[in-house]
Amino acid sequence: MGFSSITHWLIVLLIVFLIFGTSKLRNIGSDLGAAVKNFKDAVKDENTAKVKTIRRGVSKTRVRK
């Protein structure tokens, strides 16, 4: 009766295929993959910019004795 039944998931999958079709699902999957990749690249670029800023600040500061 719960959500762990394999027959339940097969029926749900069949209904999704009938409603959307395989081509739309493929397009949705590729769009989602591209969005995740762009998000990862943006986060990586932001972290690299922060590290460069921190390194510039450290190299310009003088240590006094």
Secondary structure, DSSP 8 states (H G I E B T S, - for coil): --TT-HHHHHHHHHHHHHHHHHHHHHHHHHHHHHHHHHHHHHHHHHHHHHHHHHHHHHHHS----
